[in-house]
Amino acid sequence: MTVTDVLGEPYVAETLELAPDDEGEVVATLVHRPSDTPSGRAVLHVHGFADYFFHTAYAEWWTERGYDFYAIDLRKYGRSLREHQTPTYVANLEEYFEELDEAWRLVTERDGHDHVVVSAHSTGGLTASLWADARQPEALAGLVLNSPWLDFQAGLLMRTVGTAVVKQIGARKPLREIPRKVSGLYGRSLHRDHDGEWDFDLVWKPLESFAVTTGWLRAIRIGHSRLQRGLAVPCPVLVLSSGASASPVEMGPDVHGFDIVLDVKQIRRWSTAVGPHVTYVAVEGARHDVVLSLPEPRAQAYAEIDRWHTAYVAPRRQ
């Protein structure tokens, strides 16, 4: 059953019942905004860590081009988070395949779309790439990765020895929290009540993120290893990132014009591991979520998506 979404009409939301886990009931949520000119095409969007779907401008960019837009709030995120759950936690990224499979079934089999672009941001970019490689879906027309998380943004010691320790502890004590300090600068740069222009729920997307557990980070590092060995996503892939990363300690221009979450050099390095046909574009002045950047780099990001779509994705329909 679908209901009017929290974003209001014409957005609707549908709860996907999933297999329970050790914490109990598990659901995901599929949000849908139909195009005014149905064409048999669709986009399925996957959010990042400490995030959920609220990107109406992005959705409407696609619907204006004849795509029905779908977005999934994964288990334990956003619309799908329940009181008894540890926010964001999974022990294996393949747990998300259950809701991605069901969302794909609804978009393609039930709703009849035979040309689907998967869009994904940050951690969602890692998960969506692994899923597309594992499933090789016939209707997959393209994959847009917005600042995908493809490696651990730390020094060599932490990426090697540190990862081995995390994997050991994560297997034994998966819900143990990893101490970390989050400045909240990124969230404040986005939210309209602070230094940004976007409206989103600060419970579902907290300014200072969510806690990180050893079990979750173990799952991420296993996913990184799998991707870095090389995937074979069969469709054209577009990878977008900021032009550079920065680590500001106070609000200022660097917060708004750089990726202050991930290491752009790592994104650039590992992009070609996703599949045989990858286009990488660095958008100067972009934020971590490139479609939430300041107006000029945001416009460039959309222009790059449009250019890639016209060259590689739209012709597949002809």
N, C-alpha and C positions, 0 to 999 in steps of 0.2 A: 504494500500500500504506500502511495506517495502522499506527502503533505507539503504545504507551502513551506519553503525553507526559511531560516532565520534571515536570509538576505532579502526576503520578500519576493513577490511575483516579478518576473515569470520563473524564478528559481524554485524548484521542488526538490525534496529530499526523500530518500528511500532507505530504510534500515535493512541491512543484510545480516541475517542471523548466521553466525559462524560456530564452529565446534568450540565448546568450552575449554579453558585451560586450567592450570592449577589455581588460578584466582577466581574461577567461576565463569559466568556468562561473558561472551565475547561477541561484539558486533562491529560492523563497519558501516559507513554511510555513503551512499551514492547521491551526489547532487547533480541536477540536470537543468540546463538552460537551453531550450530548443531554439534553433535558427528560425528566422522568419521565412526563409526560403529553403525548405528541406531538399537535400541533394543526395542522400545516402551516405554522406560523409560525417565523421564525428571526430572529436578530440576527447581523450581520456587523460586527465591530469592527476599527478601524484605529488603531494606536498613534501616538505622537508621535515627535519627534526624540530620539535617544539613549535609546530606550525599547524595550519589547517587551511582549507580553501576559503578565501574571502576576496579573491582577485577578480572582481566583476569586470574591470576594464579589460583585462586579459581575455576573459571569457567572451566578452562582446566583440573584441577584435576578431575572434574566430567565427562567431555567429554571423557577423556581417559578411563573411566570406562563404556562407552557406554550410558551415559545420555546426551540427548539434554539439553542445559542449557538456561534458560530464567531468566531474571531479570526485575523487574518493577521499574521504577522511578515513585513514587507516585505523585499525584497532588501537584503542587506548590513546587516540588523538582527537581533539576538537569535538565534533558532534558525536563521536563514537566512544568517548571516555566515560566510564562509569565509576561511581564512588568507590567500589571495592577494588579498583585496579591501580596498579603502579603505572603512572603516566609514561607513555612511550615504550614500555618494556616489551621486548621479545628476546628469546634466547637464540633465535636463528632467523635470519632475514627471509628464509624460505617460508616461514609462517605467514608472511604477507601474501604468498602466492595464492592462498585460499580466497582472499577477498578480491585479488586482482583477477583470478580465474572467473569468479562469479560476476564481477563487474564486466569483464570482457564478454561473457556469455550474454548478459543482459543487453549490452550495447550492440553486439553483432547478431546473435540469434533471435532474441526477443524483439529488439527494436529495428533490426534489419539493415544495419550499417555494414557495408562491405569495403570501406576505405577509411581506416582509423589511424590517426596520428596520436601517439602517446607523448605526453608532455610531462616532465618531471623536474623537480628542483632539489638540489643539495643531496641529502640522504636519500630522498625519493629517486634521485637520478641513479644512484647506485642500485637501489632495489629494482627499479624499472628495467635497468639494463640486464641485471641477472635474470629477471623474469622473462624478458623478451628473448634472451639467449636460450633459456631452458624450454620455452614453449614454441618458439618459431611460428607465431600465428600468421596464417595466410593473409588475413585482412590488414596486417600492419603495414601502413603506407609510409610512415616516417616516425622518427624519434627525436624530440627536442629536449635537450638536457641543459637546464639553466643552472650554471655553477654546480655541477655534480660533485659529490664528495667521493673522490677516487683514491685518496691516500690519507694517512694520518698526518696532520699538520704539526709535526714535532721534529726534533733532531733525529739523526740516525740512531742514536742509542735508544731513544724511546720507541722508534719504529721497529727495532729489532729485539733487543733484550727486554725492553718495556712491554712490547706486545706479547712476548712469551710469558712474562709474569702475569699479565692481564688475562691471558687465555687460561692459565692454571687456576688463578683465583676465581675467574668467571665461571669455570666449570664447577667449582666446589661451593662458592658463595655468590651466586649470580645476582642477588639483590643488594649486595654491598655497595654503598655509594662511594664514588671516587671524589675526593675533595678537589674542588676547583673554584676559581673566582671568576664571576661573570660581571663585567662592568655595566651591562645594560645599555651601552651606547648604541648598539645596533638597533635594538628595539625602539629606543627613543628617537633615533633618526628616522624611523618609519611612521610612528603613531602621531596622529593629528593633534593629540593633547600635549605633545612634547615638541619635537623638532621636525616632524614629518607631516605628510598630507593624507595618510591612510587611516581608515577606521577599522579596527579589529578588536576582538574580544581578548582582554588582557588576562582572563582566566585560561583560555585555550592557547594563547600565545603570550606567555608572560615576558615582561621586559628583561628579566634576568634568567630566562630559559627554564628548563626543568633539570632535576638531578640526573646525573649520569651514573649508571650502575656497571659493575664489572661484567656481568653477563651480557648486557646490551653492547658494551664496547667490544667484548669478545666476538659477538655476532658480526659487528661492523668490520673488525679486522679479518675475520674469515672471509667476508664478502669482498674486501679489498684484495685479498690474496687471490681469490677466484677470478676477479676481473683482471688483475694484473698478469695473470697467466694467458689472457687473451680470450675474448668472447667472439661470437660470430652472429651478432644481431644482423638479420638479413636485409634490413631496409636502410635507406639513406638516414644518416644521423647528423643533427646539428648540435654542436656544443658551444654554448655562449658563456663567457665569463667577463669579469671586470678586466681592465687593462693591467692591473697590478693589485697587490695586497698591501695593507698597512696595519699597524698595531697602535692606534692612538690611545692616549690615556685620558683625554678629555674631549668634549664636544667641539668640533671644528670642521674645516673643509675636508680633512682626511676621512672623517667618519662618513661623509656623504659621497665621496668620489672614488673610494677604493673598496675592495672586498676586505672587510675587517673580521671575517669569520673563517674563511679557508685560504689556503695558499694557492694562488693562481698558477704559479709555476708547476705545481703538482697536477692541476687540472689539465694544463697544456701538455704535460709529459705523458699522461695516461689516456688522453682522449682517444687516440687511435687504437687502444686496446678494446674498445667497445665493439668494433666491427670493421668490415673491409671498406666501407664507404662513409667516411666521417669528414665533416666540414667543421673546422674550429674557427671561431671569431672572438677576438678580444675587443670588448666595447670600452673604450677609454672613458673614465669618469663614472662607470657603473658601480652600483652597490652589489652586495652578495646576491640578492635577488634582483636580477637585472631589470625585470619588468616593474620593479618598484623604485627604480632609480630616479634621479632628478630629470626634469622634462627632456633636456637635450640628449643625454645618453639613452634614456628610455625610448625616445623616438628612433634613435639609431638601432637599438635592439629590435624593435618591431620591423624596421626596414630590413634588417638582416634575416629575420624570420621570413618575411615576405619574399625576399630575393631567393632564399633557399627553397621555400615552398614552390615558387614559380618554376625554378630550374629542375627540381628533383622529385617533388611530391605530386603536384598537380598533373604532370603528364602521365602518371601511372593510371589515371582515371580514363584517359582517352582511348 
